[in-house]
Amino acid sequence: MVLTYVEHDDDGVDDVSLEALTLARDVADAEGEPLAAIAFGADAEGAADVLGAHGVDALTVVDHDDLDSYTPEAYARAIVQCAEESGAETVIAPGTDRGAETLSHVAAKLDETLAAEVTDVEVGDAYEITRQRWGGTLIEHAELHADTNLLTVAANELSDRVEESDADGIPLAEARVVVSGGRGTDGDFSEIEELADRVPNAAVGSSRAAVNEGWRPHDDQVGQTGNKIAPELYIPCGISGAVQHMVGCKGSENILAINTDPEAAIMQKADYAIVADLHETVPAIADELDARGHAE
């Protein structure tokens, strides 16, 4: 049996848990084993239909007054008990802070190795895994040998379980101009979107940090584990310029970086740089484009 720890809230099962279920279902199919899930809190029973639709054969709901708040030690104890009683040889959790912390406790209790940030598994005598390390700057291929295989699934990396962008426009890989926002937007992409709207054949992108914060869908991400772009002009706004981001935009003919930190890596690698607040600079650029358009 393959057991998956599932997180949920009032809106239902969270997206990262659905991603974990995607990988878990693939592993269960390859093993020829059933897929089970474990969730905490009485309201988890309401997720049964959704989990069933995603291939879960059995759901264990753990409910106790002492578990009203998140308690990783107790959660881990329950997962270990469930795994031992069901004979599960694989336990998979979402790559959230809670998922990683809980499965770390499980690993300690079972004296097993935890493979974190996994994106792919090939089942054989040992699991051949692909996982991210150092924030996605390194992609590792390794073998996992364990009596109980413990995995967390990298968040926002299984696209079939990630919300698709609802923005109209051309794909990032085909855009002539890409305007991207990062952590410096503080989650407000309205000015980024307005600037892109004023430029023909432009698209909106984002950094991995913005995706991880839930500000943008994964298909907007520019980077090593996102989209590889090659526009005539790339405008990263409030993006530090981590290595994995630069891998995604290295095909750009010109980079115009906007950042308040003149020492940010993106500023050193840009063809043009503006040291300023993006919330002031981006609207100013949009206004100038409007003025030139009206003048013509």
C-alpha positions as CSV (number, residue, x, y, z in Angstrom):
1,M,0.0,0.0,0.0
2,V,1.0,3.6,-0.7
3,L,0.0,6.0,2.1
4,T,-0.4,9.8,1.5
5,Y,-0.6,12.4,4.1
6,V,-3.2,15.0,3.0
7,E,-3.7,18.5,4.1
8,H,-7.0,20.3,3.9
9,D,-8.9,23.4,5.0
10,D,-12.4,24.9,4.7
11,D,-11.9,25.1,0.9
12,G,-11.1,21.4,0.7
13,V,-7.9,19.5,-0.2
14,D,-5.1,21.9,-0.9
15,D,-3.3,21.9,-4.3
16,V,0.0,20.6,-3.0
17,S,-1.7,17.6,-1.5
18,L,-3.3,16.9,-4.8
19,E,0.2,17.0,-6.4
20,A,1.4,14.5,-3.8
21,L,-1.6,12.3,-4.6
22,T,-0.6,12.5,-8.3
23,L,2.8,11.1,-7.6
24,A,1.5,8.7,-5.1
25,R,-1.0,7.3,-7.6
26,D,1.7,6.8,-10.1
27,V,3.8,4.9,-7.6
28,A,0.9,2.8,-6.4
29,D,0.0,1.9,-10.0
30,A,3.6,0.9,-10.7
31,E,3.7,-1.2,-7.5
32,G,0.3,-2.7,-8.2
33,E,-0.7,-1.6,-4.7
34,P,-3.8,0.4,-3.5
35,L,-3.6,4.1,-2.7
36,A,-4.6,5.2,0.8
37,A,-4.7,8.6,2.5
38,I,-4.6,9.9,6.0
39,A,-5.9,13.3,7.1
40,F,-6.5,15.0,10.5
41,G,-9.7,16.5,11.9
42,A,-13.3,15.5,11.8
43,D,-13.9,17.8,8.8
44,A,-11.5,15.6,6.8
45,E,-14.4,13.2,6.1
46,G,-15.8,15.9,3.8
47,A,-12.8,15.4,1.5
48,A,-13.5,11.7,0.9
49,D,-15.3,12.3,-2.4
50,V,-12.5,14.5,-3.8
51,L,-9.9,12.0,-2.7
52,G,-11.8,9.2,-4.2
53,A,-11.9,11.0,-7.5
54,H,-8.1,11.3,-7.4
55,G,-7.7,7.5,-7.0
56,V,-7.7,7.1,-3.2
57,D,-9.0,3.7,-2.2
58,A,-9.2,4.2,1.6
59,L,-9.1,7.3,3.8
60,T,-8.1,7.2,7.5
61,V,-9.4,10.2,9.4
62,V,-7.6,10.9,12.7
63,D,-9.7,13.1,15.1
64,H,-8.9,13.9,18.7
65,D,-9.3,16.9,21.0
66,D,-5.5,17.1,21.4
67,L,-5.1,17.4,17.6
68,D,-7.3,20.5,17.2
69,S,-4.1,22.4,16.4
70,Y,-1.2,21.3,14.3
71,T,1.0,18.9,16.4
72,P,3.8,17.4,14.2
73,E,4.9,14.8,16.8
74,A,1.4,13.5,17.3
75,Y,0.6,13.6,13.5
76,A,3.8,11.6,12.9
77,R,2.9,9.0,15.5
78,A,-0.5,8.5,13.9
79,I,1.0,8.2,10.4
80,V,3.5,5.6,11.6
81,Q,0.7,3.6,13.3
82,C,-1.4,3.8,10.2
83,A,1.5,2.7,7.9
84,E,2.4,-0.2,10.2
85,E,-1.2,-1.5,10.5
86,S,-1.9,-1.2,6.8
87,G,1.5,-2.6,5.7
88,A,2.3,0.6,3.7
89,E,5.9,0.5,2.4
90,T,5.7,4.0,1.0
91,V,4.5,7.2,2.7
92,I,4.2,10.4,0.6
93,A,3.5,13.9,1.9
94,P,3.0,17.3,0.2
95,G,6.1,19.5,0.0
96,T,4.7,22.1,2.4
97,D,6.3,23.2,5.7
98,R,3.9,21.0,7.6
99,G,4.3,18.1,5.3
100,A,8.1,18.2,5.5
101,E,8.1,18.7,9.2
102,T,5.6,15.9,9.9
103,L,7.4,13.4,7.6
104,S,10.8,14.3,9.2
105,H,9.3,13.1,12.5
106,V,8.0,10.0,10.8
107,A,11.5,9.3,9.4
108,A,13.0,9.8,12.9
109,K,10.5,7.3,14.4
110,L,11.1,4.7,11.7
111,D,14.9,5.4,11.5
112,E,14.6,5.8,7.8
113,T,15.8,8.3,5.2
114,L,13.5,11.0,4.0
115,A,13.8,12.1,0.3
116,A,12.5,15.6,0.1
117,E,11.3,17.8,-2.9
118,V,10.8,14.8,-5.2
119,T,9.4,15.4,-8.7
120,D,9.6,11.9,-10.2
121,V,9.9,8.3,-9.1
122,E,10.7,5.2,-11.2
123,V,9.8,2.0,-9.3
124,G,12.2,-0.9,-9.3
125,D,14.2,-2.9,-6.9
126,A,15.0,0.5,-5.5
127,Y,13.2,3.8,-6.1
128,E,15.0,5.9,-8.7
129,I,14.0,9.4,-7.7
130,T,14.4,12.9,-9.2
131,R,14.4,15.7,-6.7
132,Q,15.2,19.4,-6.3
133,R,17.9,20.6,-4.0
134,W,19.1,24.0,-2.9
135,G,15.8,25.7,-3.9
136,G,15.8,24.1,-7.3
137,T,19.3,25.2,-8.3
138,L,20.3,21.5,-8.4
139,I,18.3,18.6,-9.9
140,E,19.5,15.3,-8.3
141,H,19.0,11.8,-9.5
142,A,19.4,9.2,-6.8
143,E,18.4,5.7,-5.7
144,L,16.4,5.3,-2.5
145,H,16.8,2.1,-0.6
146,A,14.6,1.7,2.5
147,D,12.2,-0.6,4.2
148,T,9.7,2.2,4.2
149,N,10.1,4.8,1.4
150,L,9.4,8.3,2.7
151,L,9.0,11.1,0.2
152,T,7.8,14.7,0.1
153,V,6.7,16.0,-3.3
154,A,8.1,19.4,-4.6
155,A,5.3,22.0,-4.5
156,N,4.0,23.4,-7.8
157,E,6.0,21.0,-10.0
158,L,3.3,18.5,-11.2
159,S,1.6,20.7,-13.7
160,D,-1.5,18.4,-14.1
161,R,-2.5,19.3,-10.5
162,V,-1.6,23.0,-10.6
163,E,-4.1,25.7,-11.5
164,E,-3.7,26.8,-15.0
165,S,-3.4,30.5,-15.8
166,D,-6.6,32.1,-16.6
167,A,-4.9,35.1,-18.2
168,D,-5.5,35.7,-21.9
169,G,-2.5,36.2,-24.1
170,I,0.2,34.3,-25.9
171,P,2.3,31.6,-24.2
172,L,5.4,32.8,-22.4
173,A,7.7,30.9,-24.7
174,E,6.3,32.7,-27.7
175,A,6.1,36.2,-26.3
176,R,8.2,39.0,-27.8
177,V,8.2,40.8,-24.5
178,V,7.9,39.3,-21.0
179,V,7.2,41.3,-17.9
180,S,7.7,39.3,-14.7
181,G,7.2,40.0,-11.0
182,G,8.8,38.5,-8.0
183,R,8.7,38.8,-4.2
184,G,9.1,42.6,-4.6
185,T,5.5,42.9,-5.9
186,D,4.2,41.9,-2.4
187,G,1.6,39.9,-4.3
188,D,0.2,42.8,-6.4
189,F,0.7,42.0,-10.0
190,S,-1.8,44.6,-11.3
191,E,0.9,47.0,-12.5
192,I,2.8,44.2,-14.1
193,E,-0.3,43.1,-16.0
194,E,-1.2,46.6,-17.1
195,L,2.3,47.2,-18.5
196,A,2.1,43.9,-20.4
197,D,-1.3,44.9,-21.8
198,R,0.2,48.0,-23.4
199,V,2.9,46.1,-25.3
200,P,2.1,44.0,-28.4
201,N,2.8,40.3,-28.1
202,A,3.7,40.6,-24.4
203,A,3.1,38.1,-21.6
204,V,3.2,38.2,-17.8
205,G,5.7,35.9,-16.0
206,S,6.7,35.4,-12.4
207,S,9.5,34.1,-10.2
208,R,9.3,30.9,-8.3
209,A,9.0,32.8,-5.1
210,A,5.8,34.4,-6.4
211,V,4.4,31.0,-7.3
212,N,5.3,29.5,-4.0
213,E,3.5,32.4,-2.3
214,G,0.4,31.5,-4.3
215,W,0.4,34.9,-6.1
216,R,0.7,33.4,-9.6
217,P,-0.1,29.9,-11.1
218,H,2.9,27.7,-11.9
219,D,2.5,28.1,-15.7
220,D,3.5,31.7,-15.2
221,Q,6.9,30.8,-13.7
222,V,10.1,31.6,-15.5
223,G,13.0,29.5,-14.4
224,Q,14.8,26.1,-14.4
225,T,11.7,24.3,-13.2
226,G,9.3,26.6,-15.0
227,N,9.2,28.2,-18.5
228,K,12.3,28.8,-20.6
229,I,11.8,32.1,-22.4
230,A,13.7,33.9,-25.3
231,P,11.9,37.3,-25.8
232,E,13.4,40.3,-27.4
233,L,13.0,42.1,-24.1
234,Y,12.6,40.7,-20.6
235,I,11.5,43.0,-17.8
236,P,12.0,41.3,-14.3
237,C,10.5,43.5,-11.6
238,G,11.3,42.9,-7.9
239,I,13.1,39.6,-8.8
240,S,16.5,39.0,-7.1
241,G,17.9,36.8,-9.9
242,A,18.5,33.4,-8.4
243,V,20.5,31.0,-10.5
244,Q,17.4,28.9,-11.4
245,H,15.6,32.0,-12.6
246,M,18.4,33.1,-14.8
247,V,18.5,29.6,-16.4
248,G,14.9,30.3,-17.5
249,C,15.5,33.7,-19.0
250,K,19.1,33.3,-20.4
251,G,17.7,33.3,-23.9
252,S,16.5,36.9,-23.6
253,E,18.0,39.3,-26.1
254,N,17.8,42.2,-23.7
255,I,17.0,42.3,-19.9
256,L,15.7,45.5,-18.3
257,A,15.7,44.9,-14.5
258,I,13.8,46.9,-12.0
259,N,14.8,46.5,-8.3
260,T,15.4,48.6,-5.3
261,D,18.6,46.7,-4.5
262,P,21.5,47.7,-6.8
263,E,23.4,44.6,-5.6
264,A,20.8,42.1,-6.6
265,A,22.1,39.4,-8.9
266,I,19.6,40.3,-11.6
267,M,20.9,43.9,-11.7
268,Q,24.5,42.6,-12.4
269,K,23.3,40.4,-15.2
270,A,20.9,42.8,-16.9
271,D,21.6,44.9,-20.0
272,Y,19.8,47.8,-18.4
273,A,18.9,48.4,-14.8
274,I,16.6,50.8,-12.9
275,V,17.2,51.1,-9.2
276,A,13.8,52.1,-8.0
277,D,10.5,50.9,-6.6
278,L,8.7,48.8,-9.2
279,H,5.3,50.2,-8.0
280,E,6.5,53.6,-9.1
281,T,8.5,52.7,-12.1
282,V,6.3,50.2,-13.9
283,P,3.2,52.6,-14.0
284,A,5.6,55.4,-15.2
285,I,6.7,53.2,-18.1
286,A,3.1,52.3,-18.9
287,D,2.1,56.0,-18.9
288,E,5.0,56.8,-21.2
289,L,3.9,54.1,-23.7
290,D,0.4,55.6,-23.6
291,A,1.7,59.0,-24.3
292,R,3.7,57.9,-27.2
293,G,0.8,55.9,-28.6
294,H,-1.5,58.8,-28.3
295,A,1.1,61.1,-29.9
296,E,1.2,58.8,-32.9
